[in-house]
Amino acid sequence: MKVCFIGAGSVGFTRQLTKDILMVPELRDSEICLMDIDAHNLDLIYKVLKRDIAANGLDAARLTKTTDRREAIRGAKYIIATARIGGLEAFALDVEIPMKYGVNQCVGDTLCAGGIMYGQRTIPVVLDICKDIKELAEPGALFLNYMNPNAMNTWAANTYGGVQTLGLCHGVHGGHRQIAAVLGLPQEEVDIVCAGINHQTWYVQVKHKGVDMRDKLLEGFKKHPRYSKEEKVRIDILEKFGLYSTESNGHLSEYLAWYRKRPGEIEQWIERSSWINGEPGGYLRHCREARANFEKEARELETSNPWKYEHRGTEHGSYIIEGLETGRVYRGHFNVINGGIITNLPPDCVVEAPGYVDGNGVSMPVVGDLPLGAAAICNQSVSVQRLAVEAAVHADPLLLKQAMLLDPLTGAVCSPPEVWAMADEMLKAEAQWLPQYQGYIARLS
């Protein structure tokens, strides 16, 4: 069986997920194919993984590498995508140009002006990957998408790419740990169910030994010595809408109209000990620092001890592959086309909801209605996502601008003329990664 990684130069993630796959006894003879356009990073992760695999005596596993995406996909049964289209250079434009217009993002990779533009860069590549999968991969191959903006990419792949695609995100895990901590319970004893859209998913069930614990969350978070300071937005939403969100304080704050629109009030909602708690441009700063340290860390990786394959991680990818290949049941939360799973969200959108994987495939139970307030928050973002996907697929700058105008935070800060100007400035600045918009961008010059 062949598993390929598109964007394998994400060293830490690729190393962990490869370990997780090869820790499954039935998967130890798999081919792991690494693909990245950056040959330097690709060589590094290849050497590290080669050493790890040898040290763990996995002689049956086969590790290959290539900078050719089509070659990586050829014959693959599972395609795992983690690439960042445009890299840090493009990502900086997603954050810094909107900041000039007063759109203050902490991350900018899912919604808001930055996430919308990120989707314009990524969706054409996602559709090219889908084309390659249909032409070259094993029949029935599964596309596991970790790329942001996750919902938009997964929407485009399923609707326009014609390939079964699961969008995967680890946000559910972090909130689960927090909930267990504020309840003072072991995480494995707290049973959660989440439903919503990616990065706006809600813990609609929190039970301990069959007892509903949701009424204890607000007091628990407000009294917690750490989370009461770091998660002010999430706690405020919990108080006003009755549900805790899966997403971090910084992420959640930029998807809503209320917390970052007035510069003088932003500090009261964020905490600066970590970028993820809401620092303006915090993730961009974090990424720049990581790049500056990369060469030093790369040298350390080349000489460090290999990993012992002892403790498996929590990312969904390996468990999904294990379930499909062995028949063992895995329960997780996946991003899929709704189709009636959440009955008061549109059927064509991508929802994040509980699912089961086994030898029969991926099964998604019906969740039913979200509480009205939570559904309203999600529906705002779904409309933005739909416009952004259609804009990227059809190269429609008007739909792109409408998406930005209807985005909650962008629309709260910018007037229509400002949105139009900002979108045009971002299109021009990011032209090299936007092949579908070349005709329109030429007319802007």
C-alpha positions as CSV (number, residue, x, y, z in Angstrom):
1,M,0.0,0.0,0.0
2,K,1.3,3.5,-0.9
3,V,0.7,6.6,1.2
4,C,2.0,9.8,-0.2
5,F,2.5,13.2,1.5
6,I,2.1,16.3,-0.6
7,G,4.0,19.0,1.3
8,A,6.2,16.6,3.2
9,G,8.7,19.4,4.1
10,S,6.5,20.1,7.1
11,V,9.1,18.2,9.1
12,G,7.5,17.7,12.5
13,F,4.0,16.8,11.1
14,T,5.3,14.4,8.5
15,R,7.6,12.7,11.0
16,Q,4.8,12.2,13.5
17,L,2.2,11.0,11.1
18,T,4.6,8.6,9.4
19,K,5.5,7.2,12.9
20,D,1.7,6.8,13.6
21,I,1.1,4.9,10.4
22,L,4.1,2.5,10.8
23,M,3.2,1.8,14.4
24,V,0.1,-0.2,13.1
25,P,1.4,-3.8,12.6
26,E,-0.7,-4.3,9.5
27,L,0.7,-1.1,7.9
28,R,4.4,-1.8,8.5
29,D,5.1,-2.9,4.9
30,S,3.6,0.3,3.4
31,E,5.4,2.6,1.0
32,I,5.6,6.2,2.4
33,C,6.3,8.6,-0.5
34,L,7.4,12.1,0.4
35,M,6.8,14.9,-2.0
36,D,7.7,18.6,-1.7
37,I,8.8,21.3,-4.1
38,D,11.6,22.3,-1.7
39,A,14.3,19.8,-2.3
40,H,16.3,20.9,0.7
41,N,13.5,20.3,3.2
42,L,12.6,17.1,1.4
43,D,16.1,15.7,1.7
44,L,16.1,16.6,5.4
45,I,12.9,14.8,6.3
46,Y,13.8,11.8,4.1
47,K,17.1,11.4,6.0
48,V,15.4,11.7,9.4
49,L,12.6,9.2,8.5
50,K,15.1,6.8,7.0
51,R,17.0,6.8,10.2
52,D,13.9,6.4,12.4
53,I,12.6,3.5,10.3
54,A,15.9,1.7,10.4
55,A,16.3,2.2,14.1
56,N,12.9,0.6,14.7
57,G,13.7,-2.4,12.6
58,L,10.9,-1.8,10.1
59,D,12.7,-3.4,7.2
60,A,9.5,-4.1,5.3
61,A,8.6,-0.3,5.1
62,R,9.7,1.5,1.9
63,L,10.5,5.2,2.0
64,T,10.7,7.2,-1.3
65,K,10.9,10.8,-2.2
66,T,10.2,13.0,-5.2
67,T,9.7,16.7,-6.1
68,D,7.2,15.5,-8.8
69,R,3.6,15.5,-7.5
70,R,2.3,13.3,-10.2
71,E,4.9,10.7,-9.5
72,A,4.1,10.8,-5.8
73,I,0.4,10.2,-6.4
74,R,0.9,7.5,-9.0
75,G,-0.4,4.2,-7.4
76,A,-1.2,5.8,-4.1
77,K,-4.1,4.6,-2.0
78,Y,-4.0,7.5,0.5
79,I,-2.9,11.1,-0.4
80,I,-2.2,13.3,2.6
81,A,-1.9,17.0,1.8
82,T,-0.2,19.5,4.1
83,A,1.2,22.1,1.7
84,R,1.1,25.9,2.2
85,I,0.7,27.4,-1.2
86,G,2.8,30.5,-1.5
87,G,4.7,29.7,1.6
88,L,5.5,32.3,4.2
89,E,5.9,35.0,1.6
90,A,2.3,34.8,0.5
91,F,1.0,34.3,4.1
92,A,2.7,37.5,5.2
93,L,0.6,39.4,2.5
94,D,-2.6,37.7,3.8
95,V,-1.9,39.3,7.2
96,E,-0.1,42.6,6.5
97,I,-2.2,44.0,3.7
98,P,-5.5,43.6,5.7
99,M,-3.8,45.1,8.7
100,K,-3.3,48.3,6.7
101,Y,-7.1,48.5,6.3
102,G,-7.7,47.8,10.0
103,V,-8.5,44.1,9.7
104,N,-6.6,42.8,12.6
105,Q,-6.1,39.0,12.3
106,C,-4.3,36.7,14.7
107,V,-3.8,33.9,12.2
108,G,-5.6,34.6,8.8
109,D,-5.7,31.1,7.4
110,T,-9.3,30.1,7.6
111,L,-11.7,33.0,7.2
112,C,-11.4,36.8,7.3
113,A,-9.6,38.6,4.5
114,G,-6.5,36.4,4.8
115,G,-8.2,33.1,4.9
116,I,-10.4,34.0,1.9
117,M,-7.3,35.0,-0.2
118,Y,-5.5,31.9,1.0
119,G,-8.3,29.8,-0.5
120,Q,-7.9,31.6,-3.8
121,R,-4.3,30.4,-3.9
122,T,-4.9,26.9,-2.6
123,I,-8.1,25.7,-4.3
124,P,-6.6,25.6,-7.9
125,V,-3.8,23.4,-6.5
126,V,-6.3,21.2,-4.7
127,L,-8.2,20.7,-7.9
128,D,-5.0,19.8,-9.7
129,I,-4.2,17.2,-7.0
130,C,-7.7,15.8,-7.5
131,K,-7.1,15.6,-11.3
132,D,-3.9,13.7,-10.6
133,I,-5.6,11.4,-8.1
134,K,-8.3,10.4,-10.6
135,E,-5.7,9.8,-13.3
136,L,-2.9,8.2,-11.5
137,A,-3.8,7.0,-8.0
138,E,-5.2,3.6,-7.0
139,P,-9.0,3.5,-7.9
140,G,-11.0,4.7,-4.9
141,A,-8.1,6.5,-3.4
142,L,-8.9,8.7,-0.4
143,F,-7.7,12.3,-0.2
144,L,-6.9,13.4,3.4
145,N,-6.7,17.2,3.4
146,Y,-4.9,19.0,6.2
147,M,-4.4,22.2,4.2
148,N,-6.1,25.4,5.3
149,P,-8.5,26.9,4.7
150,N,-9.7,23.4,5.5
151,A,-13.4,23.8,4.8
152,M,-13.0,25.7,1.6
153,N,-10.4,23.2,0.2
154,T,-12.5,20.2,1.3
155,W,-15.6,21.8,-0.3
156,A,-13.8,22.4,-3.6
157,A,-12.2,18.9,-3.7
158,N,-15.5,17.1,-3.1
159,T,-17.7,19.3,-5.2
160,Y,-15.4,20.2,-8.1
161,G,-12.5,17.8,-7.8
162,G,-14.7,14.7,-7.9
163,V,-12.5,12.9,-5.3
164,Q,-13.7,11.6,-1.9
165,T,-12.0,14.0,0.5
166,L,-11.9,14.2,4.3
167,G,-10.8,17.4,5.8
168,L,-8.8,16.8,9.0
169,C,-8.1,19.2,11.9
170,H,-6.8,18.7,15.4
171,G,-8.8,21.5,17.1
172,V,-11.2,19.1,18.8
173,H,-8.4,17.5,20.8
174,G,-7.2,20.7,22.4
175,G,-10.6,21.7,23.7
176,H,-11.3,18.2,24.9
177,R,-8.2,18.5,27.1
178,Q,-9.3,21.9,28.4
179,I,-12.8,20.7,29.3
180,A,-11.4,17.7,31.2
181,A,-9.1,20.0,33.1
182,V,-11.8,22.4,34.2
183,L,-14.0,19.5,35.2
184,G,-11.1,18.0,37.2
185,L,-11.5,14.7,35.4
186,P,-9.2,12.4,33.3
187,Q,-9.7,13.2,29.7
188,E,-10.4,9.6,28.8
189,E,-13.4,9.7,31.1
190,V,-15.0,12.7,29.4
191,D,-17.0,11.8,26.3
192,I,-17.5,14.6,23.8
193,V,-19.3,15.1,20.6
194,C,-18.7,18.1,18.4
195,A,-20.6,19.6,15.5
196,G,-20.4,22.7,13.4
197,I,-18.0,23.9,10.7
198,N,-14.2,23.7,10.8
199,H,-12.8,26.1,13.5
200,Q,-16.4,26.9,14.5
201,T,-17.3,23.5,15.9
202,W,-19.2,23.2,19.2
203,Y,-19.0,20.7,22.0
204,V,-22.7,19.8,21.8
205,Q,-22.2,16.8,24.2
206,V,-19.9,16.6,27.2
207,K,-20.6,13.6,29.4
208,H,-19.0,11.8,32.3
209,K,-20.2,8.3,33.0
210,G,-23.4,9.2,31.1
211,V,-24.0,12.5,33.1
212,D,-24.3,15.7,31.1
213,M,-21.6,18.1,32.3
214,R,-22.1,21.1,30.1
215,D,-23.8,23.2,32.9
216,K,-20.5,23.0,34.8
217,L,-18.3,24.4,32.0
218,L,-18.9,28.1,32.4
219,E,-18.1,28.3,36.1
220,G,-15.1,25.9,35.6
221,F,-13.5,28.0,32.9
222,K,-14.1,31.3,34.7
223,K,-12.4,29.8,37.8
224,H,-9.5,28.1,36.0
225,P,-6.2,29.9,36.8
226,R,-4.9,29.6,33.3
227,Y,-7.9,29.4,30.9
228,S,-9.8,32.2,32.6
229,K,-6.9,34.5,31.3
230,E,-6.1,32.8,28.0
231,E,-9.6,32.0,26.6
232,K,-11.6,35.2,27.2
233,V,-13.3,35.1,23.8
234,R,-14.2,31.4,24.1
235,I,-15.6,31.9,27.6
236,D,-17.6,34.9,26.4
237,I,-19.1,32.9,23.6
238,L,-19.8,30.0,26.1
239,E,-21.7,32.5,28.3
240,K,-23.7,34.1,25.5
241,F,-24.4,31.1,23.3
242,G,-24.2,28.2,25.8
243,L,-21.6,26.2,23.9
244,Y,-17.8,26.0,24.1
245,S,-15.9,26.3,20.8
246,T,-13.2,23.9,19.6
247,E,-11.0,26.7,18.3
248,S,-8.4,28.7,20.1
249,N,-9.0,32.2,21.5
250,G,-7.0,33.9,18.7
251,H,-8.6,31.9,15.9
252,L,-12.2,32.3,17.2
253,S,-11.8,36.1,17.7
254,E,-11.1,36.7,14.0
255,Y,-14.1,34.8,12.8
256,L,-16.6,37.0,14.6
257,A,-17.5,40.6,14.2
258,W,-17.2,41.6,17.9
259,Y,-13.8,41.2,19.4
260,R,-11.2,42.8,17.1
261,K,-13.0,45.6,15.3
262,R,-12.0,48.4,17.7
263,P,-8.2,48.6,18.1
264,G,-8.5,50.0,21.7
265,E,-10.6,47.0,22.9
266,I,-8.6,44.1,21.4
267,E,-6.2,43.8,24.4
268,Q,-9.1,43.1,26.8
269,W,-9.9,39.9,24.8
270,I,-6.5,38.5,24.2
271,E,-3.5,37.3,26.2
272,R,0.1,37.6,25.0
273,S,2.0,34.7,26.7
274,S,1.4,32.7,23.4
275,W,0.5,33.9,19.9
276,I,-2.5,31.5,19.8
277,N,-4.3,33.5,22.5
278,G,-4.9,36.4,20.1
279,E,-1.8,38.4,19.4
280,P,-2.3,40.6,16.3
281,G,-0.4,38.9,13.5
282,G,0.8,36.4,16.1
283,Y,1.0,33.3,13.9
284,L,3.0,35.2,11.3
285,R,5.5,36.2,13.9
286,H,5.7,32.6,15.1
287,C,6.3,31.3,11.6
288,R,9.0,33.9,10.9
289,E,10.8,32.9,14.1
290,A,10.5,29.2,13.2
291,R,12.0,29.9,9.8
292,A,14.9,31.8,11.3
293,N,15.6,28.9,13.6
294,F,15.1,26.2,10.9
295,E,18.7,25.7,9.8
296,K,19.9,25.3,13.4
297,E,17.1,22.9,14.2
298,A,17.7,21.0,10.9
299,R,21.4,20.5,11.9
300,E,20.2,19.2,15.3
301,L,17.7,16.9,13.6
302,E,20.4,15.3,11.4
303,T,22.5,14.4,14.4
304,S,19.9,13.7,17.1
305,N,18.8,10.3,18.2
306,P,16.2,8.5,16.1
307,W,12.7,8.3,17.5
308,K,11.6,5.1,19.2
309,Y,8.2,4.1,17.9
310,E,6.5,3.8,21.2
311,H,3.7,6.3,21.7
312,R,1.2,7.0,18.9
313,G,-0.1,10.5,18.4
314,T,-3.6,11.7,18.2
315,E,-3.9,13.0,14.6
316,H,-6.8,11.4,12.7
317,G,-4.9,10.4,9.6
318,S,-3.2,7.1,10.7
319,Y,-6.4,6.0,12.6
320,I,-8.5,6.5,9.5
321,I,-6.1,4.4,7.4
322,E,-6.0,1.8,10.1
323,G,-9.7,1.6,10.3
324,L,-10.2,1.2,6.5
325,E,-7.4,-1.3,6.1
326,T,-8.0,-3.5,9.2
327,G,-11.7,-3.0,10.0
328,R,-10.9,-1.8,13.5
329,V,-13.4,1.0,14.4
330,Y,-12.2,4.5,14.8
331,R,-14.4,7.3,16.0
332,G,-13.3,10.9,15.3
333,H,-14.5,14.2,13.9
334,F,-14.1,14.8,10.2
335,N,-14.9,17.6,7.7
336,V,-17.3,16.3,5.0
337,I,-20.0,17.6,2.7
338,N,-23.0,18.1,4.9
339,G,-25.8,16.4,3.0
340,G,-28.1,16.5,6.0
341,I,-25.7,15.6,8.8
342,I,-26.4,18.9,10.5
343,T,-30.0,19.7,9.5
344,N,-30.0,23.4,10.0
345,L,-26.8,24.1,8.0
346,P,-26.9,24.0,4.2
347,P,-26.6,20.6,2.5
348,D,-23.8,21.7,0.2
349,C,-21.5,23.1,2.8
350,V,-18.6,21.3,4.6
351,V,-19.4,20.5,8.2
352,E,-17.2,19.1,11.0
353,A,-19.0,16.3,12.7
354,P,-18.6,12.9,14.4
355,G,-17.9,9.9,12.3
356,Y,-16.8,6.3,12.3
357,V,-14.3,4.5,10.2
358,D,-14.0,0.7,9.7
359,G,-13.7,-1.8,6.9
360,N,-17.0,-0.5,5.4
361,G,-15.7,3.0,4.9
362,V,-16.4,6.3,6.6
363,S,-19.9,6.6,8.2
364,M,-21.3,10.0,9.4
365,P,-24.3,9.8,11.7
366,V,-27.0,12.5,11.6
367,V,-26.4,15.1,14.3
368,G,-29.7,17.0,13.7
369,D,-30.1,20.7,14.5
370,L,-27.5,22.8,16.2
371,P,-28.8,25.3,18.7
372,L,-30.1,28.3,16.8
373,G,-27.3,30.7,18.0
374,A,-24.5,28.3,17.1
375,A,-26.1,27.6,13.7
376,A,-26.4,31.3,13.0
377,I,-22.7,31.9,13.7
378,C,-21.9,28.9,11.4
379,N,-24.3,30.1,8.6
380,Q,-22.6,33.5,8.5
381,S,-19.3,31.8,7.7
382,V,-20.7,29.2,5.4
383,S,-22.0,32.0,3.1
384,V,-18.5,33.5,3.0
385,Q,-16.9,30.1,2.3
386,R,-19.4,29.4,-0.5
387,L,-18.6,32.7,-2.2
388,A,-14.9,32.2,-1.7
389,V,-14.9,28.7,-3.2
390,E,-17.0,29.8,-6.2
391,A,-14.7,32.8,-6.7
392,A,-11.5,30.6,-6.7
393,V,-13.0,28.0,-9.0
394,H,-14.5,30.4,-11.5
395,A,-11.9,33.2,-11.2
396,D,-14.6,35.7,-10.3
397,P,-13.2,38.8,-8.6
398,L,-16.7,40.1,-7.8
399,L,-17.5,37.0,-5.8
400,L,-14.2,37.3,-4.0
401,K,-15.0,40.9,-3.0
402,Q,-18.5,39.9,-1.9
403,A,-17.0,37.2,0.3
404,M,-14.7,39.7,2.0
405,L,-17.5,42.2,2.4
406,L,-19.8,39.6,4.0
407,D,-17.0,38.2,6.3
408,P,-18.0,39.2,9.8
409,L,-14.8,40.9,11.0
410,T,-13.8,42.4,7.6
411,G,-17.3,43.8,7.1
412,A,-17.4,45.2,10.7
413,V,-14.1,47.2,10.0
414,C,-14.2,48.1,6.3
415,S,-16.6,50.0,4.1
416,P,-17.4,48.6,0.6
417,P,-14.9,50.8,-1.2
418,E,-12.2,49.8,1.3
419,V,-13.0,46.1,0.7
420,W,-12.8,46.6,-3.0
421,A,-9.4,48.4,-2.7
422,M,-8.0,45.8,-0.3
423,A,-9.0,42.9,-2.5
424,D,-7.4,44.4,-5.6
425,E,-4.2,45.2,-3.6
426,M,-4.1,41.6,-2.4
427,L,-4.7,40.2,-5.9
428,K,-1.9,42.3,-7.3
429,A,0.5,41.5,-4.5
430,E,-0.1,37.7,-4.7
431,A,-0.4,37.5,-8.5
432,Q,2.3,34.9,-8.9
433,W,0.2,32.3,-7.0
434,L,-3.1,33.2,-8.6
435,P,-3.0,31.8,-12.2
436,Q,-6.8,32.0,-12.6
437,Y,-6.9,35.7,-12.0
438,Q,-4.1,36.8,-14.4
439,G,-6.5,38.5,-16.9
440,Y,-8.2,40.6,-14.1
441,I,-4.9,41.5,-12.4
442,A,-3.4,42.6,-15.8
443,R,-6.3,45.1,-16.1
444,L,-5.5,46.5,-12.6
445,S,-1.9,47.5,-13.5
